[in-house]
Amino acid sequence: MNPENTKKLWSEILKVGDFLKNKLPDHPNHPKGRNSYAHVALEIKNKFDMSYKDLPDDQYDSVLNFLNYIKKNPN
C-alpha cells in the first residue's frame, strides 16, 4: 500500500482502537485487559492474511469496511 493510504488506514485503526478500549470481552490470557489496538491490527491480519501495510491499494476500501465491521462487532 502506498505511504499515504498506509497513514490514513493507521489513523482509522487508531480511531477504532480508541472506540474499543474497555469494550472487548475479558479473556483469561489477558488478565490486565485486552489491547484494543493490537486486536484491530490482528483482526485485519487474520482477515486479509497480511498486515495492513502490505495490502495492495485496491484493498483500501475493503479494509475500511472491515474496520467498521470490527467497531460494530467487537469480539
CHARMM internal coordinates of N, CA and C (Angstrom, degrees):
IC EDIT
DIST 1 N 1 CA 1.4429
DIST 1 CA 1 C 1.5267
ANGL 1 N 1 CA 1 C 107.51
DIST 1 C 2 N 1.3175
ANGL 1 CA 1 C 2 N 115.95
DIHE 1 N 1 CA 1 C 2 N 142.89
DIST 2 N 2 CA 1.4611
ANGL 1 C 2 N 2 CA 118.38
DIHE 1 CA 1 C 2 N 2 CA -179.00
DIST 2 CA 2 C 1.5261
ANGL 2 N 2 CA 2 C 110.18
DIHE 1 C 2 N 2 CA 2 C -68.73
DIST 2 C 3 N 1.3333
ANGL 2 CA 2 C 3 N 117.05
DIHE 2 N 2 CA 2 C 3 N 157.34
DIST 3 N 3 CA 1.4735
ANGL 2 C 3 N 3 CA 120.28
DIHE 2 CA 2 C 3 N 3 CA -175.14
DIST 3 CA 3 C 1.5339
ANGL 3 N 3 CA 3 C 114.16
DIHE 2 C 3 N 3 CA 3 C -57.86
DIST 3 C 4 N 1.3078
ANGL 3 CA 3 C 4 N 117.38
DIHE 3 N 3 CA 3 C 4 N -35.28
DIST 4 N 4 CA 1.4680
ANGL 3 C 4 N 4 CA 119.85
DIHE 3 CA 3 C 4 N 4 CA -179.94
DIST 4 CA 4 C 1.5262
ANGL 4 N 4 CA 4 C 111.45
DIHE 3 C 4 N 4 CA 4 C -65.05
DIST 4 C 5 N 1.3323
ANGL 4 CA 4 C 5 N 116.77
DIHE 4 N 4 CA 4 C 5 N -46.58
DIST 5 N 5 CA 1.4669
ANGL 4 C 5 N 5 CA 120.35
DIHE 4 CA 4 C 5 N 5 CA 178.74
DIST 5 CA 5 C 1.5220
ANGL 5 N 5 CA 5 C 111.42
DIHE 4 C 5 N 5 CA 5 C -67.14
DIST 5 C 6 N 1.3312
ANGL 5 CA 5 C 6 N 116.54
DIHE 5 N 5 CA 5 C 6 N -36.38
DIST 6 N 6 CA 1.4670
ANGL 5 C 6 N 6 CA 120.20
DIHE 5 CA 5 C 6 N 6 CA 177.32
DIST 6 CA 6 C 1.5239
ANGL 6 N 6 CA 6 C 110.22
DIHE 5 C 6 N 6 CA 6 C -60.63
DIST 6 C 7 N 1.3093
ANGL 6 CA 6 C 7 N 115.70
DIHE 6 N 6 CA 6 C 7 N -44.05
DIST 7 N 7 CA 1.4656
ANGL 6 C 7 N 7 CA 120.49
DIHE 6 CA 6 C 7 N 7 CA -179.84
DIST 7 CA 7 C 1.5326
ANGL 7 N 7 CA 7 C 111.05
DIHE 6 C 7 N 7 CA 7 C -64.28
DIST 7 C 8 N 1.3254
ANGL 7 CA 7 C 8 N 116.67
DIHE 7 N 7 CA 7 C 8 N -42.77
DIST 8 N 8 CA 1.4738
ANGL 7 C 8 N 8 CA 120.52
DIHE 7 CA 7 C 8 N 8 CA 178.92
DIST 8 CA 8 C 1.5251
ANGL 8 N 8 CA 8 C 111.00
DIHE 7 C 8 N 8 CA 8 C -63.92
DIST 8 C 9 N 1.3326
ANGL 8 CA 8 C 9 N 116.30
DIHE 8 N 8 CA 8 C 9 N -43.28
DIST 9 N 9 CA 1.4684
ANGL 8 C 9 N 9 CA 119.74
DIHE 8 CA 8 C 9 N 9 CA 179.67
DIST 9 CA 9 C 1.5232
ANGL 9 N 9 CA 9 C 110.82
DIHE 8 C 9 N 9 CA 9 C -64.19
DIST 9 C 10 N 1.3280
ANGL 9 CA 9 C 10 N 117.38
DIHE 9 N 9 CA 9 C 10 N -41.96
DIST 10 N 10 CA 1.4577
ANGL 9 C 10 N 10 CA 119.67
DIHE 9 CA 9 C 10 N 10 CA 179.35
DIST 10 CA 10 C 1.5232
ANGL 10 N 10 CA 10 C 110.09
DIHE 9 C 10 N 10 CA 10 C -60.07
DIST 10 C 11 N 1.3146
ANGL 10 CA 10 C 11 N 116.61
DIHE 10 N 10 CA 10 C 11 N -39.72
DIST 11 N 11 CA 1.4601
ANGL 10 C 11 N 11 CA 120.69
DIHE 10 CA 10 C 11 N 11 CA 177.87
DIST 11 CA 11 C 1.5308
ANGL 11 N 11 CA 11 C 110.55
DIHE 10 C 11 N 11 CA 11 C -61.13
DIST 11 C 12 N 1.3175
ANGL 11 CA 11 C 12 N 117.04
DIHE 11 N 11 CA 11 C 12 N -42.57
DIST 12 N 12 CA 1.4628
ANGL 11 C 12 N 12 CA 121.05
DIHE 11 CA 11 C 12 N 12 CA 178.54
DIST 12 CA 12 C 1.5240
ANGL 12 N 12 CA 12 C 111.19
DIHE 11 C 12 N 12 CA 12 C -67.90
DIST 12 C 13 N 1.3270
ANGL 12 CA 12 C 13 N 117.16
DIHE 12 N 12 CA 12 C 13 N -38.12
DIST 13 N 13 CA 1.4648
ANGL 12 C 13 N 13 CA 121.32
DIHE 12 CA 12 C 13 N 13 CA 176.94
DIST 13 CA 13 C 1.5212
ANGL 13 N 13 CA 13 C 109.86
DIHE 12 C 13 N 13 CA 13 C -60.64
DIST 13 C 14 N 1.3301
ANGL 13 CA 13 C 14 N 116.89
DIHE 13 N 13 CA 13 C 14 N -43.08
DIST 14 N 14 CA 1.4604
ANGL 13 C 14 N 14 CA 120.58
DIHE 13 CA 13 C 14 N 14 CA 178.22
DIST 14 CA 14 C 1.5273
ANGL 14 N 14 CA 14 C 111.50
DIHE 13 C 14 N 14 CA 14 C -62.50
DIST 14 C 15 N 1.3211
ANGL 14 CA 14 C 15 N 116.88
DIHE 14 N 14 CA 14 C 15 N -39.84
DIST 15 N 15 CA 1.4668
ANGL 14 C 15 N 15 CA 120.53
DIHE 14 CA 14 C 15 N 15 CA 179.38
DIST 15 CA 15 C 1.5249
ANGL 15 N 15 CA 15 C 110.73
DIHE 14 C 15 N 15 CA 15 C -63.40
DIST 15 C 16 N 1.3333
ANGL 15 CA 15 C 16 N 116.23
DIHE 15 N 15 CA 15 C 16 N -44.13
DIST 16 N 16 CA 1.4642
ANGL 15 C 16 N 16 CA 119.66
DIHE 15 CA 15 C 16 N 16 CA 179.10
DIST 16 CA 16 C 1.5254
ANGL 16 N 16 CA 16 C 109.61
DIHE 15 C 16 N 16 CA 16 C -67.18
DIST 16 C 17 N 1.3278
ANGL 16 CA 16 C 17 N 117.54
DIHE 16 N 16 CA 16 C 17 N -40.82
DIST 17 N 17 CA 1.4628
ANGL 16 C 17 N 17 CA 121.20
DIHE 16 CA 16 C 17 N 17 CA 176.80
DIST 17 CA 17 C 1.5174
ANGL 17 N 17 CA 17 C 111.52
DIHE 16 C 17 N 17 CA 17 C -59.83
DIST 17 C 18 N 1.3403
ANGL 17 CA 17 C 18 N 116.81
DIHE 17 N 17 CA 17 C 18 N -42.70
DIST 18 N 18 CA 1.4665
ANGL 17 C 18 N 18 CA 120.63
DIHE 17 CA 17 C 18 N 18 CA 176.64
DIST 18 CA 18 C 1.5196
ANGL 18 N 18 CA 18 C 110.77
DIHE 17 C 18 N 18 CA 18 C -60.88
DIST 18 C 19 N 1.3259
ANGL 18 CA 18 C 19 N 115.78
DIHE 18 N 18 CA 18 C 19 N -43.97
DIST 19 N 19 CA 1.4664
ANGL 18 C 19 N 19 CA 120.88
DIHE 18 CA 18 C 19 N 19 CA -178.97
DIST 19 CA 19 C 1.5309
ANGL 19 N 19 CA 19 C 111.11
DIHE 18 C 19 N 19 CA 19 C -62.58
DIST 19 C 20 N 1.3264
ANGL 19 CA 19 C 20 N 116.59
DIHE 19 N 19 CA 19 C 20 N -38.25
DIST 20 N 20 CA 1.4641
ANGL 19 C 20 N 20 CA 120.59
DIHE 19 CA 19 C 20 N 20 CA -175.30
DIST 20 CA 20 C 1.5347
ANGL 20 N 20 CA 20 C 114.01
DIHE 19 C 20 N 20 CA 20 C -83.98
DIST 20 C 21 N 1.3221
ANGL 20 CA 20 C 21 N 117.43
DIHE 20 N 20 CA 20 C 21 N -6.61
DIST 21 N 21 CA 1.4669
ANGL 20 C 21 N 21 CA 119.65
DIHE 20 CA 20 C 21 N 21 CA 179.81
DIST 21 CA 21 C 1.5225
ANGL 21 N 21 CA 21 C 109.85
DIHE 20 C 21 N 21 CA 21 C -53.44
DIST 21 C 22 N 1.3188
ANGL 21 CA 21 C 22 N 115.67
DIHE 21 N 21 CA 21 C 22 N 129.47
DIST 22 N 22 CA 1.4683
ANGL 21 C 22 N 22 CA 123.83
DIHE 21 CA 21 C 22 N 22 CA 179.78
DIST 22 CA 22 C 1.5231
ANGL 22 N 22 CA 22 C 113.93
DIHE 21 C 22 N 22 CA 22 C 62.69
DIST 22 C 23 N 1.3271
ANGL 22 CA 22 C 23 N 118.22
DIHE 22 N 22 CA 22 C 23 N 15.50
DIST 23 N 23 CA 1.4658
ANGL 22 C 23 N 23 CA 121.37
DIHE 22 CA 22 C 23 N 23 CA 178.26
DIST 23 CA 23 C 1.5167
ANGL 23 N 23 CA 23 C 112.47
DIHE 22 C 23 N 23 CA 23 C -112.84
DIST 23 C 24 N 1.3233
ANGL 23 CA 23 C 24 N 117.02
DIHE 23 N 23 CA 23 C 24 N -10.73
DIST 24 N 24 CA 1.4597
ANGL 23 C 24 N 24 CA 119.52
DIHE 23 CA 23 C 24 N 24 CA 179.44
DIST 24 CA 24 C 1.5252
ANGL 24 N 24 CA 24 C 108.88
DIHE 23 C 24 N 24 CA 24 C -76.77
DIST 24 C 25 N 1.3165
ANGL 24 CA 24 C 25 N 116.78
DIHE 24 N 24 CA 24 C 25 N 142.70
DIST 25 N 25 CA 1.4691
ANGL 24 C 25 N 25 CA 119.46
DIHE 24 CA 24 C 25 N 25 CA 179.55
DIST 25 CA 25 C 1.5298
ANGL 25 N 25 CA 25 C 111.33
DIHE 24 C 25 N 25 CA 25 C -61.48
DIST 25 C 26 N 1.3137
ANGL 25 CA 25 C 26 N 115.93
DIHE 25 N 25 CA 25 C 26 N 150.76
DIST 26 N 26 CA 1.4583
ANGL 25 C 26 N 26 CA 121.06
DIHE 25 CA 25 C 26 N 26 CA 177.12
DIST 26 CA 26 C 1.5220
ANGL 26 N 26 CA 26 C 109.81
DIHE 25 C 26 N 26 CA 26 C -62.69
DIST 26 C 27 N 1.3171
ANGL 26 CA 26 C 27 N 114.56
DIHE 26 N 26 CA 26 C 27 N 153.16
DIST 27 N 27 CA 1.4578
ANGL 26 C 27 N 27 CA 119.77
DIHE 26 CA 26 C 27 N 27 CA 178.69
DIST 27 CA 27 C 1.5260
ANGL 27 N 27 CA 27 C 107.53
DIHE 26 C 27 N 27 CA 27 C -144.79
DIST 27 C 28 N 1.3337
ANGL 27 CA 27 C 28 N 117.96
DIHE 27 N 27 CA 27 C 28 N 137.16
DIST 28 N 28 CA 1.4643
ANGL 27 C 28 N 28 CA 120.34
DIHE 27 CA 27 C 28 N 28 CA -176.58
DIST 28 CA 28 C 1.5335
ANGL 28 N 28 CA 28 C 113.95
DIHE 27 C 28 N 28 CA 28 C -61.66
DIST 28 C 29 N 1.3149
ANGL 28 CA 28 C 29 N 118.20
DIHE 28 N 28 CA 28 C 29 N -24.56
DIST 29 N 29 CA 1.4673
ANGL 28 C 29 N 29 CA 121.03
DIHE 28 CA 28 C 29 N 29 CA 178.81
DIST 29 CA 29 C 1.5306
ANGL 29 N 29 CA 29 C 112.46
DIHE 28 C 29 N 29 CA 29 C -78.53
DIST 29 C 30 N 1.3300
ANGL 29 CA 29 C 30 N 116.69
DIHE 29 N 29 CA 29 C 30 N -8.83
DIST 30 N 30 CA 1.4669
ANGL 29 C 30 N 30 CA 121.61
DIHE 29 CA 29 C 30 N 30 CA -177.97
DIST 30 CA 30 C 1.5279
ANGL 30 N 30 CA 30 C 109.97
DIHE 29 C 30 N 30 CA 30 C -129.78
DIST 30 C 31 N 1.3250
ANGL 30 CA 30 C 31 N 117.15
DIHE 30 N 30 CA 30 C 31 N 71.63
DIST 31 N 31 CA 1.4678
ANGL 30 C 31 N 31 CA 119.71
DIHE 30 CA 30 C 31 N 31 CA -174.92
DIST 31 CA 31 C 1.5313
ANGL 31 N 31 CA 31 C 113.92
DIHE 30 C 31 N 31 CA 31 C -64.92
DIST 31 C 32 N 1.3221
ANGL 31 CA 31 C 32 N 117.97
DIHE 31 N 31 CA 31 C 32 N -23.14
DIST 32 N 32 CA 1.4656
ANGL 31 C 32 N 32 CA 120.46
DIHE 31 CA 31 C 32 N 32 CA 179.36
DIST 32 CA 32 C 1.5296
ANGL 32 N 32 CA 32 C 112.04
DIHE 31 C 32 N 32 CA 32 C -95.11
DIST 32 C 33 N 1.3144
ANGL 32 CA 32 C 33 N 116.82
DIHE 32 N 32 CA 32 C 33 N 8.48
DIST 33 N 33 CA 1.4644
ANGL 32 C 33 N 33 CA 121.33
DIHE 32 CA 32 C 33 N 33 CA -179.31
DIST 33 CA 33 C 1.5174
ANGL 33 N 33 CA 33 C 111.26
DIHE 32 C 33 N 33 CA 33 C 105.19
DIST 33 C 34 N 1.3108
ANGL 33 CA 33 C 34 N 114.88
DIHE 33 N 33 CA 33 C 34 N 158.14
DIST 34 N 34 CA 1.4542
ANGL 33 C 34 N 34 CA 121.02
DIHE 33 CA 33 C 34 N 34 CA -177.15
DIST 34 CA 34 C 1.5214
ANGL 34 N 34 CA 34 C 111.23
DIHE 33 C 34 N 34 CA 34 C -92.24
DIST 34 C 35 N 1.3224
ANGL 34 CA 34 C 35 N 116.08
DIHE 34 N 34 CA 34 C 35 N 146.94
DIST 35 N 35 CA 1.4513
ANGL 34 C 35 N 35 CA 123.16
DIHE 34 CA 34 C 35 N 35 CA 177.88
DIST 35 CA 35 C 1.5242
ANGL 35 N 35 CA 35 C 107.89
DIHE 34 C 35 N 35 CA 35 C -85.54
DIST 35 C 36 N 1.3193
ANGL 35 CA 35 C 36 N 116.45
DIHE 35 N 35 CA 35 C 36 N 108.41
DIST 36 N 36 CA 1.4622
ANGL 35 C 36 N 36 CA 120.22
DIHE 35 CA 35 C 36 N 36 CA -174.34
DIST 36 CA 36 C 1.5285
ANGL 36 N 36 CA 36 C 112.25
DIHE 35 C 36 N 36 CA 36 C -66.76
DIST 36 C 37 N 1.3201
ANGL 36 CA 36 C 37 N 118.09
DIHE 36 N 36 CA 36 C 37 N -31.65
DIST 37 N 37 CA 1.4662
ANGL 36 C 37 N 37 CA 121.05
DIHE 36 CA 36 C 37 N 37 CA 179.94
DIST 37 CA 37 C 1.5344
ANGL 37 N 37 CA 37 C 110.49
DIHE 36 C 37 N 37 CA 37 C -69.53
DIST 37 C 38 N 1.3233
ANGL 37 CA 37 C 38 N 115.57
DIHE 37 N 37 CA 37 C 38 N -44.33
DIST 38 N 38 CA 1.4636
ANGL 37 C 38 N 38 CA 120.10
DIHE 37 CA 37 C 38 N 38 CA 177.24
DIST 38 CA 38 C 1.5230
ANGL 38 N 38 CA 38 C 110.21
DIHE 37 C 38 N 38 CA 38 C -63.81
DIST 38 C 39 N 1.3236
ANGL 38 CA 38 C 39 N 116.14
DIHE 38 N 38 CA 38 C 39 N -37.32
DIST 39 N 39 CA 1.4609
ANGL 38 C 39 N 39 CA 120.47
DIHE 38 CA 38 C 39 N 39 CA 178.57
DIST 39 CA 39 C 1.5276
ANGL 39 N 39 CA 39 C 110.60
DIHE 38 C 39 N 39 CA 39 C -59.78
DIST 39 C 40 N 1.3239
ANGL 39 CA 39 C 40 N 116.93
DIHE 39 N 39 CA 39 C 40 N -47.33
DIST 40 N 40 CA 1.4686
ANGL 39 C 40 N 40 CA 121.06
DIHE 39 CA 39 C 40 N 40 CA -178.65
DIST 40 CA 40 C 1.5269
ANGL 40 N 40 CA 40 C 110.13
DIHE 39 C 40 N 40 CA 40 C -63.29
DIST 40 C 41 N 1.3201
ANGL 40 CA 40 C 41 N 117.30
DIHE 40 N 40 CA 40 C 41 N -47.22
DIST 41 N 41 CA 1.4659
ANGL 40 C 41 N 41 CA 120.66
DIHE 40 CA 40 C 41 N 41 CA -179.74
DIST 41 CA 41 C 1.5275
ANGL 41 N 41 CA 41 C 111.25
DIHE 40 C 41 N 41 CA 41 C -61.33
DIST 41 C 42 N 1.3266
ANGL 41 CA 41 C 42 N 116.65
DIHE 41 N 41 CA 41 C 42 N -40.85
DIST 42 N 42 CA 1.4615
ANGL 41 C 42 N 42 CA 120.26
DIHE 41 CA 41 C 42 N 42 CA 179.72
DIST 42 CA 42 C 1.5295
ANGL 42 N 42 CA 42 C 111.49
DIHE 41 C 42 N 42 CA 42 C -68.27
DIST 42 C 43 N 1.3171
ANGL 42 CA 42 C 43 N 116.83
DIHE 42 N 42 CA 42 C 43 N -38.75
DIST 43 N 43 CA 1.4696
ANGL 42 C 43 N 43 CA 119.80
DIHE 42 CA 42 C 43 N 43 CA 177.39
DIST 43 CA 43 C 1.5296
ANGL 43 N 43 CA 43 C 110.57
DIHE 42 C 43 N 43 CA 43 C -61.87
DIST 43 C 44 N 1.3177
ANGL 43 CA 43 C 44 N 117.40
DIHE 43 N 43 CA 43 C 44 N -40.63
DIST 44 N 44 CA 1.4754
ANGL 43 C 44 N 44 CA 120.58
DIHE 43 CA 43 C 44 N 44 CA 177.36
DIST 44 CA 44 C 1.5210
ANGL 44 N 44 CA 44 C 109.45
DIHE 43 C 44 N 44 CA 44 C -63.24
DIST 44 C 45 N 1.3263
ANGL 44 CA 44 C 45 N 116.01
DIHE 44 N 44 CA 44 C 45 N -45.99
DIST 45 N 45 CA 1.4654
ANGL 44 C 45 N 45 CA 119.85
DIHE 44 CA 44 C 45 N 45 CA -179.22
DIST 45 CA 45 C 1.5280
ANGL 45 N 45 CA 45 C 111.33
DIHE 44 C 45 N 45 CA 45 C -62.31
DIST 45 C 46 N 1.3255
ANGL 45 CA 45 C 46 N 117.41
DIHE 45 N 45 CA 45 C 46 N -40.23
DIST 46 N 46 CA 1.4641
ANGL 45 C 46 N 46 CA 120.60
DIHE 45 CA 45 C 46 N 46 CA 178.79
DIST 46 CA 46 C 1.5237
ANGL 46 N 46 CA 46 C 111.70
DIHE 45 C 46 N 46 CA 46 C -67.25
DIST 46 C 47 N 1.3141
ANGL 46 CA 46 C 47 N 117.07
DIHE 46 N 46 CA 46 C 47 N -39.81
DIST 47 N 47 CA 1.4755
ANGL 46 C 47 N 47 CA 121.69
DIHE 46 CA 46 C 47 N 47 CA -177.68
DIST 47 CA 47 C 1.5288
ANGL 47 N 47 CA 47 C 111.61
DIHE 46 C 47 N 47 CA 47 C -70.61
DIST 47 C 48 N 1.3363
ANGL 47 CA 47 C 48 N 116.63
DIHE 47 N 47 CA 47 C 48 N -45.11
DIST 48 N 48 CA 1.4620
ANGL 47 C 48 N 48 CA 121.04
DIHE 47 CA 47 C 48 N 48 CA -172.30
DIST 48 CA 48 C 1.5349
ANGL 48 N 48 CA 48 C 113.53
DIHE 47 C 48 N 48 CA 48 C -103.58
DIST 48 C 49 N 1.3184
ANGL 48 CA 48 C 49 N 117.21
DIHE 48 N 48 CA 48 C 49 N 1.76
DIST 49 N 49 CA 1.4734
ANGL 48 C 49 N 49 CA 123.46
DIHE 48 CA 48 C 49 N 49 CA 178.34
DIST 49 CA 49 C 1.5237
ANGL 49 N 49 CA 49 C 113.81
DIHE 48 C 49 N 49 CA 49 C 61.90
DIST 49 C 50 N 1.3278
ANGL 49 CA 49 C 50 N 117.25
DIHE 49 N 49 CA 49 C 50 N 21.61
DIST 50 N 50 CA 1.4611
ANGL 49 C 50 N 50 CA 121.18
DIHE 49 CA 49 C 50 N 50 CA 174.18
DIST 50 CA 50 C 1.5193
ANGL 50 N 50 CA 50 C 109.41
DIHE 49 C 50 N 50 CA 50 C -166.84
DIST 50 C 51 N 1.3064
ANGL 50 CA 50 C 51 N 115.07
DIHE 50 N 50 CA 50 C 51 N 164.24
DIST 51 N 51 CA 1.4575
ANGL 50 C 51 N 51 CA 120.90
DIHE 50 CA 50 C 51 N 51 CA 178.59
DIST 51 CA 51 C 1.5242
ANGL 51 N 51 CA 51 C 110.08
DIHE 50 C 51 N 51 CA 51 C -64.31
DIST 51 C 52 N 1.3206
ANGL 51 CA 51 C 52 N 116.92
DIHE 51 N 51 CA 51 C 52 N 153.01
DIST 52 N 52 CA 1.4586
ANGL 51 C 52 N 52 CA 120.38
DIHE 51 CA 51 C 52 N 52 CA 179.28
DIST 52 CA 52 C 1.5277
ANGL 52 N 52 CA 52 C 111.10
DIHE 51 C 52 N 52 CA 52 C -59.22
DIST 52 C 53 N 1.3259
ANGL 52 CA 52 C 53 N 118.21
DIHE 52 N 52 CA 52 C 53 N -29.35
DIST 53 N 53 CA 1.4680
ANGL 52 C 53 N 53 CA 122.06
DIHE 52 CA 52 C 53 N 53 CA 179.99
DIST 53 CA 53 C 1.5238
ANGL 53 N 53 CA 53 C 111.83
DIHE 52 C 53 N 53 CA 53 C -69.64
DIST 53 C 54 N 1.3286
ANGL 53 CA 53 C 54 N 116.64
DIHE 53 N 53 CA 53 C 54 N -27.45
DIST 54 N 54 CA 1.4668
ANGL 53 C 54 N 54 CA 121.28
DIHE 53 CA 53 C 54 N 54 CA -175.56
DIST 54 CA 54 C 1.5226
ANGL 54 N 54 CA 54 C 113.44
DIHE 53 C 54 N 54 CA 54 C -91.90
DIST 54 C 55 N 1.3196
ANGL 54 CA 54 C 55 N 116.92
DIHE 54 N 54 CA 54 C 55 N -6.39
DIST 55 N 55 CA 1.4662
ANGL 54 C 55 N 55 CA 120.50
DIHE 54 CA 54 C 55 N 55 CA -179.52
DIST 55 CA 55 C 1.5235
ANGL 55 N 55 CA 55 C 111.04
DIHE 54 C 55 N 55 CA 55 C -71.38
DIST 55 C 56 N 1.3334
ANGL 55 CA 55 C 56 N 117.33
DIHE 55 N 55 CA 55 C 56 N 150.72
DIST 56 N 56 CA 1.4646
ANGL 55 C 56 N 56 CA 119.41
DIHE 55 CA 55 C 56 N 56 CA 174.79
DIST 56 CA 56 C 1.5334
ANGL 56 N 56 CA 56 C 110.88
DIHE 55 C 56 N 56 CA 56 C -71.78
DIST 56 C 57 N 1.3019
ANGL 56 CA 56 C 57 N 116.37
DIHE 56 N 56 CA 56 C 57 N 156.41
DIST 57 N 57 CA 1.4651
ANGL 56 C 57 N 57 CA 121.70
DIHE 56 CA 56 C 57 N 57 CA -177.90
DIST 57 CA 57 C 1.5277
ANGL 57 N 57 CA 57 C 112.70
DIHE 56 C 57 N 57 CA 57 C -59.03
DIST 57 C 58 N 1.3157
ANGL 57 CA 57 C 58 N 117.34
DIHE 57 N 57 CA 57 C 58 N -29.93
DIST 58 N 58 CA 1.4686
ANGL 57 C 58 N 58 CA 118.45
DIHE 57 CA 57 C 58 N 58 CA -178.49
DIST 58 CA 58 C 1.5369
ANGL 58 N 58 CA 58 C 112.67
DIHE 57 C 58 N 58 CA 58 C -71.27
DIST 58 C 59 N 1.3224
ANGL 58 CA 58 C 59 N 117.94
DIHE 58 N 58 CA 58 C 59 N -6.84
DIST 59 N 59 CA 1.4656
ANGL 58 C 59 N 59 CA 122.43
DIHE 58 CA 58 C 59 N 59 CA 176.91
DIST 59 CA 59 C 1.5328
ANGL 59 N 59 CA 59 C 112.38
DIHE 58 C 59 N 59 CA 59 C -92.46
DIST 59 C 60 N 1.3273
ANGL 59 CA 59 C 60 N 116.80
DIHE 59 N 59 CA 59 C 60 N -3.19
DIST 60 N 60 CA 1.4665
ANGL 59 C 60 N 60 CA 121.83
DIHE 59 CA 59 C 60 N 60 CA -174.91
DIST 60 CA 60 C 1.5258
ANGL 60 N 60 CA 60 C 112.04
DIHE 59 C 60 N 60 CA 60 C -52.27
DIST 60 C 61 N 1.3296
ANGL 60 CA 60 C 61 N 116.75
DIHE 60 N 60 CA 60 C 61 N -52.50
DIST 61 N 61 CA 1.4700
ANGL 60 C 61 N 61 CA 120.13
DIHE 60 CA 60 C 61 N 61 CA -178.37
DIST 61 CA 61 C 1.5268
ANGL 61 N 61 CA 61 C 111.77
DIHE 60 C 61 N 61 CA 61 C -64.79
DIST 61 C 62 N 1.3176
ANGL 61 CA 61 C 62 N 117.05
DIHE 61 N 61 CA 61 C 62 N -35.09
DIST 62 N 62 CA 1.4666
ANGL 61 C 62 N 62 CA 120.72
DIHE 61 CA 61 C 62 N 62 CA 178.25
DIST 62 CA 62 C 1.5282
ANGL 62 N 62 CA 62 C 110.57
DIHE 61 C 62 N 62 CA 62 C -63.40
DIST 62 C 63 N 1.3225
ANGL 62 CA 62 C 63 N 116.44
DIHE 62 N 62 CA 62 C 63 N -40.58
DIST 63 N 63 CA 1.4647
ANGL 62 C 63 N 63 CA 120.03
DIHE 62 CA 62 C 63 N 63 CA 179.41
DIST 63 CA 63 C 1.5255
ANGL 63 N 63 CA 63 C 109.73
DIHE 62 C 63 N 63 CA 63 C -67.36
DIST 63 C 64 N 1.3274
ANGL 63 CA 63 C 64 N 117.66
DIHE 63 N 63 CA 63 C 64 N -41.94
DIST 64 N 64 CA 1.4739
ANGL 63 C 64 N 64 CA 120.09
DIHE 63 CA 63 C 64 N 64 CA 177.24
DIST 64 CA 64 C 1.5225
ANGL 64 N 64 CA 64 C 111.11
DIHE 63 C 64 N 64 CA 64 C -59.48
DIST 64 C 65 N 1.3224
ANGL 64 CA 64 C 65 N 116.63
DIHE 64 N 64 CA 64 C 65 N -43.06
DIST 65 N 65 CA 1.4680
ANGL 64 C 65 N 65 CA 120.20
DIHE 64 CA 64 C 65 N 65 CA 177.45
DIST 65 CA 65 C 1.5212
ANGL 65 N 65 CA 65 C 110.89
DIHE 64 C 65 N 65 CA 65 C -63.02
DIST 65 C 66 N 1.3221
ANGL 65 CA 65 C 66 N 116.64
DIHE 65 N 65 CA 65 C 66 N -39.97
DIST 66 N 66 CA 1.4539
ANGL 65 C 66 N 66 CA 120.62
DIHE 65 CA 65 C 66 N 66 CA 178.85
DIST 66 CA 66 C 1.5256
ANGL 66 N 66 CA 66 C 111.19
DIHE 65 C 66 N 66 CA 66 C -66.11
DIST 66 C 67 N 1.3328
ANGL 66 CA 66 C 67 N 116.82
DIHE 66 N 66 CA 66 C 67 N -37.12
DIST 67 N 67 CA 1.4683
ANGL 66 C 67 N 67 CA 119.71
DIHE 66 CA 66 C 67 N 67 CA 176.89
DIST 67 CA 67 C 1.5269
ANGL 67 N 67 CA 67 C 110.59
DIHE 66 C 67 N 67 CA 67 C -61.88
DIST 67 C 68 N 1.3132
ANGL 67 CA 67 C 68 N 116.97
DIHE 67 N 67 CA 67 C 68 N -39.75
DIST 68 N 68 CA 1.4745
ANGL 67 C 68 N 68 CA 120.07
DIHE 67 CA 67 C 68 N 68 CA 176.13
DIST 68 CA 68 C 1.5218
ANGL 68 N 68 CA 68 C 110.86
DIHE 67 C 68 N 68 CA 68 C -63.60
DIST 68 C 69 N 1.3229
ANGL 68 CA 68 C 69 N 116.72
DIHE 68 N 68 CA 68 C 69 N -38.58
DIST 69 N 69 CA 1.4570
ANGL 68 C 69 N 69 CA 121.00
DIHE 68 CA 68 C 69 N 69 CA 177.79
DIST 69 CA 69 C 1.5308
ANGL 69 N 69 CA 69 C 110.46
DIHE 68 C 69 N 69 CA 69 C -63.32
DIST 69 C 70 N 1.3411
ANGL 69 CA 69 C 70 N 116.59
DIHE 69 N 69 CA 69 C 70 N -45.27
DIST 70 N 70 CA 1.4714
ANGL 69 C 70 N 70 CA 120.74
DIHE 69 CA 69 C 70 N 70 CA 179.53
DIST 70 CA 70 C 1.5212
ANGL 70 N 70 CA 70 C 110.07
DIHE 69 C 70 N 70 CA 70 C -60.15
DIST 70 C 71 N 1.3086
ANGL 70 CA 70 C 71 N 116.30
DIHE 70 N 70 CA 70 C 71 N -41.86
DIST 71 N 71 CA 1.4580
ANGL 70 C 71 N 71 CA 121.04
DIHE 70 CA 70 C 71 N 71 CA -178.42
DIST 71 CA 71 C 1.5298
ANGL 71 N 71 CA 71 C 111.01
DIHE 70 C 71 N 71 CA 71 C -61.63
DIST 71 C 72 N 1.3263
ANGL 71 CA 71 C 72 N 116.27
DIHE 71 N 71 CA 71 C 72 N -38.52
DIST 72 N 72 CA 1.4652
ANGL 71 C 72 N 72 CA 121.19
DIHE 71 CA 71 C 72 N 72 CA -178.50
DIST 72 CA 72 C 1.5260
ANGL 72 N 72 CA 72 C 112.82
DIHE 71 C 72 N 72 CA 72 C -83.05
DIST 72 C 73 N 1.3377
ANGL 72 CA 72 C 73 N 116.39
DIHE 72 N 72 CA 72 C 73 N -19.41
DIST 73 N 73 CA 1.4609
ANGL 72 C 73 N 73 CA 121.20
DIHE 72 CA 72 C 73 N 73 CA -175.33
DIST 73 CA 73 C 1.5211
ANGL 73 N 73 CA 73 C 111.90
DIHE 72 C 73 N 73 CA 73 C -132.34
DIST 73 C 74 N 1.3242
ANGL 73 CA 73 C 74 N 117.74
DIHE 73 N 73 CA 73 C 74 N 64.00
DIST 74 N 74 CA 1.4726
ANGL 73 C 74 N 74 CA 118.15
DIHE 73 CA 73 C 74 N 74 CA 178.98
DIST 74 CA 74 C 1.5293
ANGL 74 N 74 CA 74 C 110.14
DIHE 73 C 74 N 74 CA 74 C -67.05
DIST 74 C 75 N 1.3190
ANGL 74 CA 74 C 75 N 115.39
DIHE 74 N 74 CA 74 C 75 N 141.75
DIST 75 N 75 CA 1.4701
ANGL 74 C 75 N 75 CA 118.56
DIHE 74 CA 74 C 75 N 75 CA 179.19
DIST 75 CA 75 C 1.4913
ANGL 75 N 75 CA 75 C 111.30
DIHE 74 C 75 N 75 CA 75 C -140.56
END
COOR INIT
IC SEED 1 N 1 CA 1 C
IC BUILD
